[in-house]
Amino acid sequence: MAISNDILSSTLRVLAKEAVDQLFIQTPLLNEIKNKGGVETIDGGQKIQRPLILAEHSSITQLSSGYEPINLAVSDVLRTAEFHWCDFIAPVVITKKEELSNRGPRAVLSIAEARLKSVMGMLKREWEKQAIANKSTVLSEMLTLNGSTGSGTPGSTTGFLEPVAVGSQVNTVGGLSKSTFRDLENQYISSAGAFSTGAAPTGIADLTELYINCQVNSPSGVPNLILASANSYKGYKKLLFNNERFVNETTLDGGKLALAFHSAMMHVDPNLPCGKTDGGPPPVYNGATISMYALNTEHIKVVFDSDANFTMGDFETVSGYASRSANIMVRTQLLFDHLKSQGVLAHAEA
């Protein structure tokens, strides 16, 4: 007896929740943002708006005699950052021939489950690729942390975090220019290619300086997530080999290699390093190579539409084809509430 579209759809929706949780492991930014409460859901709308305080509202008047006039000059402190949705979709398809070749409801469900996990994994990896490095050739409307500007790809003049010194950053983020609003700049340190090698490796000192700069500029919290390239992660482990290491117990119990810097867990992201590139493969970076992101997840957010958070629709027969399919829909965006509490470590590959 053939399994109906309704039963197939309802069964896979249950399996979809399991697939999402399992596949999050392969996407450390999405995984950690979710674990730390940085995922928000919104009901519809054409764009997302975030109010930002980017000026002082009034001035202070010192009272020496008590008869001084109060300075009543004020300014509008609020600016609104705007972020447009990125919508994308992918189908899960089962052909009639596959159903006939795999008789029985359980066999059909096994095929559908495998297809579902494959599509979910693909969507999440593409999301992570764009969010971390601006490398997706499909999600052009999805914003990115990679703010490396200029010629060559990947690179973005709208990326949130620039591998450029404070005072010289020029990207436009959320529709607001960093050149105009300097409080939108992120922290930046370069290891100058000596992170863990040479006579005087700079890794620990560079991470400490970056961490402190992020912390003292944070309205709340501290950097709690570091995403690293494989080489910079190995370099950090090398520096810690004869020293004390801090490991989250839940991660340790899972048997995974895990490091931390102060309270920030460090994870390898396969999309790092990134920056401007010339030539390749392998990529040859002609500008600042982003090796690590130091993130305060209280102020970097991932937003999903409540009806399109990796949401699977109903299976339907495809007109003109001996198959049926269901679409997985995503409406999402990466956004920020505060950038001075975020940091970039560059040139830490050696």
FENZIGI-V249049 format. One record per residue. N is the residue number from 1. RES is the residue in one small letter. SS is DSSP state (@ for helix, = for strand, . for the rest). Layout:
n->N res->RES ss->SS
n->N res->RES ss->SS
This chain:
n->1 res->m ss->.
n->2 res->a ss->.
n->3 res->i ss->.
n->4 res->s ss->.
n->5 res->n ss->@
n->6 res->d ss->@
n->7 res->i ss->@
n->8 res->l ss->@
n->9 res->s ss->@
n->10 res->s ss->@
n->11 res->t ss->@
n->12 res->l ss->@
n->13 res->r ss->@
n->14 res->v ss->@
n->15 res->l ss->@
n->16 res->a ss->@
n->17 res->k ss->@
n->18 res->e ss->@
n->19 res->a ss->@
n->20 res->v ss->@
n->21 res->d ss->@
n->22 res->q ss->@
n->23 res->l ss->@
n->24 res->f ss->@
n->25 res->i ss->@
n->26 res->q ss->@
n->27 res->t ss->.
n->28 res->p ss->@
n->29 res->l ss->@
n->30 res->l ss->@
n->31 res->n ss->@
n->32 res->e ss->@
n->33 res->i ss->@
n->34 res->k ss->@
n->35 res->n ss->@
n->36 res->k ss->.
n->37 res->g ss->.
n->38 res->g ss->.
n->39 res->v ss->=
n->40 res->e ss->=
n->41 res->t ss->=
n->42 res->i ss->=
n->43 res->d ss->.
n->44 res->g ss->.
n->45 res->g ss->.
n->46 res->q ss->.
n->47 res->k ss->=
n->48 res->i ss->=
n->49 res->q ss->=
n->50 res->r ss->=
n->51 res->p ss->=
n->52 res->l ss->=
n->53 res->i ss->=
n->54 res->l ss->.
n->55 res->a ss->.
n->56 res->e ss->.
n->57 res->h ss->.
n->58 res->s ss->=
n->59 res->s ss->.
n->60 res->i ss->.
n->61 res->t ss->.
n->62 res->q ss->.
n->63 res->l ss->.
n->64 res->s ss->.
n->65 res->s ss->.
n->66 res->g ss->.
n->67 res->y ss->.
n->68 res->e ss->.
n->69 res->p ss->.
n->70 res->i ss->.
n->71 res->n ss->.
n->72 res->l ss->.
n->73 res->a ss->.
n->74 res->v ss->=
n->75 res->s ss->.
n->76 res->d ss->.
n->77 res->v ss->.
n->78 res->l ss->=
n->79 res->r ss->=
n->80 res->t ss->=
n->81 res->a ss->=
n->82 res->e ss->=
n->83 res->f ss->=
n->84 res->h ss->=
n->85 res->w ss->.
n->86 res->c ss->=
n->87 res->d ss->=
n->88 res->f ss->=
n->89 res->i ss->=
n->90 res->a ss->=
n->91 res->p ss->=
n->92 res->v ss->=
n->93 res->v ss->=
n->94 res->i ss->=
n->95 res->t ss->=
n->96 res->k ss->@
n->97 res->k ss->@
n->98 res->e ss->@
n->99 res->e ss->@
n->100 res->l ss->@
n->101 res->s ss->@
n->102 res->n ss->.
n->103 res->r ss->.
n->104 res->g ss->.
n->105 res->p ss->@
n->106 res->r ss->@
n->107 res->a ss->@
n->108 res->v ss->@
n->109 res->l ss->@
n->110 res->s ss->@
n->111 res->i ss->@
n->112 res->a ss->@
n->113 res->e ss->@
n->114 res->a ss->@
n->115 res->r ss->@
n->116 res->l ss->@
n->117 res->k ss->@
n->118 res->s ss->@
n->119 res->v ss->@
n->120 res->m ss->@
n->121 res->g ss->@
n->122 res->m ss->@
n->123 res->l ss->@
n->124 res->k ss->@
n->125 res->r ss->@
n->126 res->e ss->@
n->127 res->w ss->@
n->128 res->e ss->@
n->129 res->k ss->@
n->130 res->q ss->@
n->131 res->a ss->@
n->132 res->i ss->@
n->133 res->a ss->@
n->134 res->n ss->.
n->135 res->k ss->.
n->136 res->s ss->.
n->137 res->t ss->.
n->138 res->v ss->.
n->139 res->l ss->.
n->140 res->s ss->.
n->141 res->e ss->.
n->142 res->m ss->.
n->143 res->l ss->.
n->144 res->t ss->.
n->145 res->l ss->.
n->146 res->n ss->=
n->147 res->g ss->.
n->148 res->s ss->.
n->149 res->t ss->.
n->150 res->g ss->.
n->151 res->s ss->.
n->152 res->g ss->.
n->153 res->t ss->.
n->154 res->p ss->.
n->155 res->g ss->.
n->156 res->s ss->.
n->157 res->t ss->.
n->158 res->t ss->.
n->159 res->g ss->.
n->160 res->f ss->.
n->161 res->l ss->=
n->162 res->e ss->.
n->163 res->p ss->.
n->164 res->v ss->.
n->165 res->a ss->.
n->166 res->v ss->.
n->167 res->g ss->.
n->168 res->s ss->.
n->169 res->q ss->.
n->170 res->v ss->.
n->171 res->n ss->.
n->172 res->t ss->=
n->173 res->v ss->=
n->174 res->g ss->.
n->175 res->g ss->.
n->176 res->l ss->=
n->177 res->s ss->=
n->178 res->k ss->.
n->179 res->s ss->.
n->180 res->t ss->.
n->181 res->f ss->.
n->182 res->r ss->@
n->183 res->d ss->@
n->184 res->l ss->@
n->185 res->e ss->.
n->186 res->n ss->.
n->187 res->q ss->=
n->188 res->y ss->=
n->189 res->i ss->=
n->190 res->s ss->=
n->191 res->s ss->.
n->192 res->a ss->.
n->193 res->g ss->.
n->194 res->a ss->.
n->195 res->f ss->.
n->196 res->s ss->.
n->197 res->t ss->.
n->198 res->g ss->.
n->199 res->a ss->.
n->200 res->a ss->.
n->201 res->p ss->.
n->202 res->t ss->.
n->203 res->g ss->@
n->204 res->i ss->@
n->205 res->a ss->@
n->206 res->d ss->@
n->207 res->l ss->@
n->208 res->t ss->@
n->209 res->e ss->@
n->210 res->l ss->@
n->211 res->y ss->@
n->212 res->i ss->@
n->213 res->n ss->@
n->214 res->c ss->@
n->215 res->q ss->@
n->216 res->v ss->@
n->217 res->n ss->.
n->218 res->s ss->.
n->219 res->p ss->.
n->220 res->s ss->.
n->221 res->g ss->.
n->222 res->v ss->.
n->223 res->p ss->.
n->224 res->n ss->.
n->225 res->l ss->=
n->226 res->i ss->=
n->227 res->l ss->=
n->228 res->a ss->=
n->229 res->s ss->.
n->230 res->a ss->@
n->231 res->n ss->@
n->232 res->s ss->@
n->233 res->y ss->@
n->234 res->k ss->@
n->235 res->g ss->@
n->236 res->y ss->@
n->237 res->k ss->@
n->238 res->k ss->@
n->239 res->l ss->@
n->240 res->l ss->@
n->241 res->f ss->.
n->242 res->n ss->.
n->243 res->n ss->.
n->244 res->e ss->.
n->245 res->r ss->.
n->246 res->f ss->.
n->247 res->v ss->.
n->248 res->n ss->.
n->249 res->e ss->@
n->250 res->t ss->@
n->251 res->t ss->@
n->252 res->l ss->@
n->253 res->d ss->@
n->254 res->g ss->.
n->255 res->g ss->.
n->256 res->k ss->.
n->257 res->l ss->.
n->258 res->a ss->.
n->259 res->l ss->=
n->260 res->a ss->=
n->261 res->f ss->=
n->262 res->h ss->.
n->263 res->s ss->.
n->264 res->a ss->=
n->265 res->m ss->=
n->266 res->m ss->=
n->267 res->h ss->=
n->268 res->v ss->=
n->269 res->d ss->.
n->270 res->p ss->.
n->271 res->n ss->.
n->272 res->l ss->.
n->273 res->p ss->.
n->274 res->c ss->=
n->275 res->g ss->.
n->276 res->k ss->.
n->277 res->t ss->=
n->278 res->d ss->=
n->279 res->g ss->.
n->280 res->g ss->.
n->281 res->p ss->.
n->282 res->p ss->.
n->283 res->p ss->.
n->284 res->v ss->=
n->285 res->y ss->=
n->286 res->n ss->.
n->287 res->g ss->.
n->288 res->a ss->.
n->289 res->t ss->.
n->290 res->i ss->=
n->291 res->s ss->=
n->292 res->m ss->=
n->293 res->y ss->=
n->294 res->a ss->=
n->295 res->l ss->=
n->296 res->n ss->.
n->297 res->t ss->.
n->298 res->e ss->.
n->299 res->h ss->.
n->300 res->i ss->=
n->301 res->k ss->=
n->302 res->v ss->=
n->303 res->v ss->=
n->304 res->f ss->=
n->305 res->d ss->=
n->306 res->s ss->.
n->307 res->d ss->.
n->308 res->a ss->.
n->309 res->n ss->.
n->310 res->f ss->.
n->311 res->t ss->=
n->312 res->m ss->=
n->313 res->g ss->.
n->314 res->d ss->.
n->315 res->f ss->.
n->316 res->e ss->=
n->317 res->t ss->=
n->318 res->v ss->.
n->319 res->s ss->.
n->320 res->g ss->.
n->321 res->y ss->.
n->322 res->a ss->.
n->323 res->s ss->=
n->324 res->r ss->=
n->325 res->s ss->=
n->326 res->a ss->=
n->327 res->n ss->=
n->328 res->i ss->=
n->329 res->m ss->=
n->330 res->v ss->=
n->331 res->r ss->=
n->332 res->t ss->=
n->333 res->q ss->=
n->334 res->l ss->=
n->335 res->l ss->=
n->336 res->f ss->=
n->337 res->d ss->.
n->338 res->h ss->.
n->339 res->l ss->.
n->340 res->k ss->.
n->341 res->s ss->.
n->342 res->q ss->.
n->343 res->g ss->=
n->344 res->v ss->=
n->345 res->l ss->=
n->346 res->a ss->=
n->347 res->h ss->.
n->348 res->a ss->.
n->349 res->e ss->.
n->350 res->a ss->.
